Amino acid sequence: MDIETLERMLAAGKDSALLRFGLGKSWLDAGDPVRAAPHLGRCVVLDPDYSAAWKLLGKAWLAGGQPQAAREAWQRGLSVAGSKGDQQARKEMQVFLRRLDRDSPALLAKAG
């Protein structure tokens, strides 16, 4: 589904974690992490156990220049993925956190 259709569904009151995930992913894929992050943030409020949403939320925050927010999302996502047995999401978020640790000085300088 395209972004406009998803946005119309949201405007019509059909809010859900799945819809917010779809919107967040669509905006992120479109290169707009600033518009993606609020949808993904709402997704994890609606469904705190949605490990894939935590993973994308971290990606949106990082792409939007918010490395600390990305770290917090991925750390929360690791906990969720671990408790649900979602090993793939857990492994990916571990890699993202390692990269963030490696690149932190440059990212923090860029964000600040």
C-alpha positions as CSV (number, residue, x, y, z in Angstrom):
1,M,0.0,0.0,0.0
2,D,1.2,3.5,-0.7
3,I,1.8,6.2,1.9
4,E,-1.2,8.2,0.9
5,T,-3.5,5.3,1.4
6,L,-2.1,4.5,4.8
7,E,-2.3,8.2,5.8
8,R,-6.0,8.2,4.7
9,M,-6.6,5.1,6.8
10,L,-5.1,6.8,9.8
11,A,-7.1,10.0,9.2
12,A,-10.2,7.9,9.1
13,G,-9.5,6.6,12.6
14,K,-8.2,3.2,11.8
15,D,-5.2,3.5,14.1
16,S,-3.3,0.3,15.0
17,A,0.2,-0.9,15.6
18,L,0.3,-2.6,12.2
19,L,-0.9,0.6,10.4
20,R,1.7,2.7,12.3
21,F,4.4,0.2,11.4
22,G,3.4,0.3,7.8
23,L,3.5,4.1,7.8
24,G,6.8,4.3,9.6
25,K,8.4,1.8,7.3
26,S,7.0,3.5,4.2
27,W,8.3,6.9,5.3
28,L,11.7,5.4,6.2
29,D,11.9,3.7,2.8
30,A,11.0,7.0,1.2
31,G,14.0,8.6,2.9
32,D,12.1,10.7,5.5
33,P,13.1,9.4,8.9
34,V,11.7,12.5,10.6
35,R,8.2,11.5,9.5
36,A,8.8,7.8,10.1
37,A,9.9,8.1,13.8
38,P,6.6,9.4,15.2
39,H,4.6,6.5,13.6
40,L,7.1,3.9,14.8
41,G,7.1,5.5,18.2
42,R,3.3,5.3,18.3
43,C,3.5,1.7,17.1
44,V,5.6,0.6,20.1
45,V,3.3,2.4,22.4
46,L,0.3,0.5,20.9
47,D,2.3,-2.8,21.0
48,P,5.5,-2.6,23.2
49,D,6.3,-6.2,22.2
50,Y,6.7,-5.4,18.5
51,S,10.5,-6.1,18.1
52,A,10.6,-5.2,14.4
53,A,9.1,-1.8,15.2
54,W,11.8,-1.2,17.8
55,K,14.4,-2.1,15.2
56,L,13.0,0.4,12.7
57,L,12.4,3.1,15.3
58,G,16.1,3.0,16.0
59,K,17.0,3.2,12.3
60,A,14.6,6.2,12.0
61,W,16.2,8.0,14.9
62,L,19.7,7.3,13.7
63,A,18.9,8.5,10.2
64,G,17.3,11.6,11.6
65,G,20.4,12.5,13.5
66,Q,19.4,11.2,17.0
67,P,21.9,8.5,17.9
68,Q,21.1,8.4,21.6
69,A,17.4,7.9,20.8
70,A,18.4,5.1,18.4
71,R,20.5,3.5,21.1
72,E,17.6,3.6,23.5
73,A,15.2,2.1,21.0
74,W,17.5,-0.7,20.1
75,Q,18.3,-1.5,23.7
76,R,14.6,-1.7,24.4
77,G,14.1,-3.8,21.3
78,L,16.9,-6.2,22.4
79,S,15.0,-6.8,25.6
80,V,11.7,-7.4,23.7
81,A,13.2,-9.6,21.1
82,G,15.0,-11.7,23.7
83,S,11.8,-12.2,25.7
84,K,9.9,-13.2,22.6
85,G,12.6,-15.4,21.1
86,D,12.9,-13.2,18.0
87,Q,16.5,-14.1,17.3
88,Q,16.8,-12.4,13.9
89,A,15.7,-9.0,15.2
90,R,17.9,-9.5,18.3
91,K,21.0,-10.2,16.2
92,E,20.3,-7.2,13.9
93,M,19.9,-4.8,16.8
94,Q,23.1,-6.1,18.4
95,V,24.9,-5.3,15.1
96,F,23.4,-1.9,15.0
97,L,24.4,-1.1,18.6
98,R,28.0,-2.3,17.9
99,R,28.2,-0.1,14.8
100,L,26.8,2.8,16.9
101,D,29.4,2.2,19.6
102,R,32.1,2.2,16.9
103,D,30.8,5.3,15.2
104,S,29.6,7.2,18.3
105,P,32.3,10.0,18.4
106,A,31.6,11.0,14.8
107,L,27.8,10.7,15.2
108,L,27.7,12.7,18.4
109,A,29.8,15.4,16.8
110,K,27.5,15.5,13.8
111,A,24.3,15.5,16.0
112,G,25.7,18.2,18.4
